[in-house]
Amino acid sequence: MGHRITDSMVLVLRKKFHVTDSLVNHRENPSMLHFVYLDAKHSVIKGVLPVDFDSAVQLAALQLQAEFGNYDPLQHVAGFFT
């Protein structure tokens, strides 16, 4: 009572399930692999899957590389993310 839904709210639907390597085969089921990646990323960011600082830095670096490609000093200049 009294709660209002705003445009800035985000709904996250989650389901606990275990996956096998064959279920997450990137060639046969790329969507499932992507969903497992998104769930793991969300769990690390929200602290559901705690990681130490060094692992967090490594995971962040891999995520940046996956999203933006290998480092290119001509493209990835100061202010690239702003």
C-alpha positions in Angstrom: 0.0 0.0 0.0 1.4 3.3 -1.0 4.1 1.9 -3.2 4.4 3.4 -6.7 6.0 1.9 -9.7 8.4 4.3 -11.5 10.2 4.2 -14.8 13.6 3.8 -13.0 12.6 0.5 -11.3 14.0 -2.7 -12.7 12.4 -6.1 -12.3 14.8 -9.1 -12.2 13.3 -12.5 -12.6 15.5 -15.3 -11.2 15.2 -19.0 -11.0 17.6 -21.4 -9.2 18.7 -24.2 -11.5 21.8 -26.2 -12.2 23.2 -26.6 -15.6 25.5 -29.1 -17.1 28.2 -28.5 -19.6 26.2 -30.1 -22.3 23.2 -27.8 -21.6 25.4 -24.7 -22.0 27.1 -25.8 -25.2 27.7 -22.5 -26.9 27.4 -24.1 -30.4 24.1 -25.9 -29.8 22.5 -23.5 -27.3 24.1 -20.0 -27.4 21.0 -18.4 -25.7 21.4 -20.7 -22.6 25.1 -19.8 -22.4 24.2 -16.1 -22.5 21.6 -16.4 -19.8 24.0 -18.3 -17.5 26.6 -15.6 -18.1 24.0 -12.8 -17.3 23.0 -14.6 -14.1 26.5 -15.1 -13.0 27.4 -11.5 -13.7 24.4 -10.3 -11.7 25.2 -12.6 -8.8 28.8 -11.4 -8.6 27.7 -7.7 -8.8 25.0 -8.1 -6.2 27.3 -10.1 -3.8 25.3 -13.4 -4.1 28.5 -15.0 -5.4 31.2 -13.3 -3.3 34.6 -13.1 -5.0 37.9 -11.6 -3.7 39.3 -8.4 -5.1 41.8 -10.0 -7.5 39.1 -12.3 -9.0 36.7 -9.3 -9.3 39.3 -7.4 -11.3 39.9 -10.4 -13.5 36.2 -10.9 -14.1 35.7 -7.2 -14.9 38.6 -7.2 -17.4 37.2 -10.3 -19.1 33.7 -8.7 -19.3 35.2 -5.5 -20.8 37.1 -7.5 -23.3 34.0 -9.5 -24.3 31.9 -6.3 -24.7 34.5 -4.0 -26.3 37.1 -6.2 -27.8 40.8 -6.2 -27.3 42.5 -3.0 -26.0 43.1 -0.6 -28.8 45.0 2.6 -27.7 43.6 4.5 -30.6 40.0 3.7 -29.8 40.1 3.2 -26.0 41.2 6.7 -25.0 40.5 8.7 -21.8 36.8 9.3 -21.6 35.8 6.2 -23.6 33.3 5.1 -21.0 31.7 8.5 -20.4 
